[in-house]
Amino acid sequence: MTLLRDRFDGRPFRVAEAMEAGVSRDTLSWLRKSGRLTAAGRGVLRFPDGGAGMLSELATVSTRVPAGTICLNSALSFWDLSDEIPETVHVAVPRGMRRPVISEPATTVHVFDPGTFDLGRERAWTDADEPFWVYSAERSIVDAMRMARWVGRDVALHALQRYLRRPGAEPALVAEIGRQLGASARIRPALETLLS
């Protein structure tokens, strides 16, 4: 148990990661049955005293999809750019990667261009210190604007408006990310309207 706590520092972990660290599947099963570990989704375990944070679902999905990035409505919510509490965790994977199927927690997988996948990708932590990958506030706004069919046009515009009211907002960075993602035609008019 100490080996697991030291290795994973209280964060959720995949069964395969624990086995690579030298813990057998039988030991993991015994720890789970005895209540020393709990399931956080298929193939993901966590310590019962960890993961009580509000954002633990984001960390759980990131553990299941280490190459993925929390995106769209989930990222907007994380950055406090939306009042919506998403019913599903939105995660992006690069095109060409096998699309994971995650039912617990409810997850929607989006496929993004591998050439721009890392643009605005940041490491973040839940309120229980669990790490996960998320797109920056600026990238999240651009994605919401260019993928309004998933997010909702009103939600995307509200996120941009809320972002622009923040101290330290960088509209030029939003415009540049929009350019790099081929979304200038949607971003520029919205920025011009809200900044005028």
C-alpha positions in Angstrom: 0.0 0.0 0.0 2.9 2.4 0.8 4.4 1.6 -2.6 1.2 2.6 -4.3 0.8 5.8 -2.2 4.4 6.8 -2.9 4.2 6.0 -6.6 0.9 7.6 -7.4 0.8 10.4 -4.7 -2.9 9.9 -4.0 -4.0 10.4 -7.6 -6.2 7.9 -9.6 -4.1 5.3 -11.4 -4.6 2.6 -14.0 -4.4 -1.1 -13.0 -1.7 -1.4 -15.7 0.4 1.3 -14.0 0.2 -0.4 -10.6 1.2 -3.7 -12.2 4.2 -2.0 -13.9 5.2 -0.8 -10.4 5.3 -4.4 -9.2 1.9 -4.8 -7.6 0.0 -8.0 -8.7 -3.5 -8.1 -10.0 -4.5 -10.3 -7.0 -3.1 -7.8 -4.5 -5.0 -5.0 -6.2 -8.2 -7.1 -6.1 -7.6 -7.8 -2.4 -7.0 -4.1 -1.7 -10.2 -3.2 -3.5 -12.3 -5.8 -1.7 -10.9 -4.7 1.7 -11.9 -1.1 0.9 -8.3 0.2 0.8 -8.8 1.1 -2.9 -11.9 2.0 -4.8 -12.8 1.9 -8.5 -12.9 5.2 -10.2 -13.9 3.8 -13.6 -13.1 0.7 -15.6 -9.4 -0.1 -15.1 -8.9 2.9 -12.8 -8.4 2.8 -9.0 -8.0 5.4 -6.4 -7.4 5.7 -2.7 -10.7 6.1 -0.7 -9.4 9.2 1.1 -8.4 10.9 -2.2 -10.5 12.0 -5.1 -13.2 13.7 -3.1 -12.6 16.9 -5.0 -15.2 18.5 -7.3 -13.1 18.0 -10.4 -12.0 14.4 -9.7 -13.9 13.2 -12.8 -11.5 15.2 -14.9 -8.5 13.5 -13.3 -10.2 10.1 -13.7 -10.8 10.6 -17.4 -7.2 11.9 -17.8 -5.9 8.8 -16.1 -7.9 6.6 -18.5 -6.8 8.7 -21.5 -3.2 9.9 -20.7 -2.8 11.4 -24.2 -6.1 13.2 -24.0 -7.0 16.7 -23.1 -10.1 18.0 -21.2 -11.9 20.3 -23.7 -15.0 22.2 -24.7 -17.8 22.4 -22.1 -15.7 20.7 -19.4 -12.7 23.1 -20.0 -15.0 26.1 -20.0 -16.4 25.0 -16.7 -13.0 24.4 -15.3 -11.8 27.9 -16.2 -15.1 29.4 -14.8 -16.1 30.6 -18.3 -19.5 28.9 -18.1 -22.2 28.4 -15.5 -23.1 25.1 -17.0 -22.2 21.9 -15.1 -21.5 19.5 -18.0 -23.4 16.2 -17.9 -20.4 14.5 -19.5 -16.7 15.0 -19.4 -15.4 16.2 -22.7 -12.0 15.0 -23.7 -10.1 15.4 -26.9 -7.8 12.8 -28.5 -5.5 13.3 -31.5 -6.9 11.9 -34.8 -5.3 8.5 -35.5 -5.4 7.5 -31.8 -7.9 4.7 -30.8 -11.0 6.4 -29.4 -11.5 5.2 -25.8 -14.9 4.2 -24.6 -15.6 5.5 -21.1 -18.9 5.1 -19.5 -17.9 5.9 -15.9 -17.8 8.9 -15.5 -19.9 9.7 -18.5 -17.5 10.9 -21.2 -17.7 12.3 -24.7 -14.6 11.8 -26.8 -13.8 14.3 -29.5 -11.1 13.9 -32.2 -8.8 16.9 -32.9 -6.2 17.5 -35.5 -2.8 16.1 -34.3 -1.0 19.1 -35.9 -2.6 21.5 -33.5 -3.5 19.1 -30.6 -0.9 20.4 -28.2 -1.7 24.1 -28.9 -2.8 25.5 -25.5 -2.5 22.2 -23.7 -1.8 22.8 -20.0 -1.3 20.7 -16.9 -3.8 21.5 -14.1 -4.8 20.0 -10.8 -8.1 19.3 -9.1 -8.9 20.7 -5.7 -7.7 17.3 -4.3 -4.3 17.8 -6.1 -5.0 15.2 -8.9 -3.3 16.1 -12.2 -5.0 16.3 -15.6 -4.5 17.9 -19.0 -6.8 20.7 -20.1 -6.9 23.3 -22.9 -6.1 26.9 -21.8 -8.9 29.3 -21.3 -8.0 31.0 -24.7 -7.9 27.7 -26.6 -11.2 26.6 -24.9 -13.0 29.7 -26.1 -11.7 29.3 -29.7 -12.7 25.6 -29.6 -16.2 26.6 -28.3 -16.6 29.1 -31.1 -15.5 26.8 -33.9 -17.4 23.8 -32.5 -20.6 25.6 -31.5 -22.7 22.6 -32.5 -21.3 20.8 -29.5 -21.1 23.6 -27.0 -23.9 25.9 -28.1 -23.4 29.3 -29.8 -24.8 31.2 -26.8 -22.5 29.3 -24.4 -19.5 30.1 -26.6 -20.3 33.8 -26.9 -21.0 34.0 -23.1 -17.6 32.4 -22.4 -15.8 34.9 -24.7 -17.6 37.8 -23.1 -16.8 36.5 -19.6 -13.2 36.0 -20.5 -12.8 39.5 -21.9 -14.1 41.0 -18.6 -11.3 39.4 -16.6 -8.3 41.3 -15.5 -5.3 40.1 -17.6 -7.5 38.9 -20.5 -5.5 38.6 -23.8 -7.8 39.1 -26.8 -4.8 39.1 -29.1 -3.9 35.6 -27.9 -7.5 34.4 -28.5 -7.3 35.9 -32.0 -3.9 34.2 -32.6 -5.1 30.8 -31.5 -8.2 31.3 -33.7 -5.9 32.0 -36.6 -3.8 28.9 -35.9 -6.9 26.7 -35.7 -8.5 28.2 -38.9 -11.3 29.9 -36.9 -10.5 33.6 -37.6 -13.8 34.1 -39.5 -15.7 33.2 -36.3 -13.4 34.7 -33.7 -12.5 38.1 -35.2 -16.1 39.4 -35.7 -17.1 38.3 -32.1 -14.0 40.0 -30.7 -14.6 43.2 -32.6 -18.2 43.4 -31.5 -17.4 42.7 -27.8 -14.4 45.0 -27.6 -16.1 48.0 -29.3 
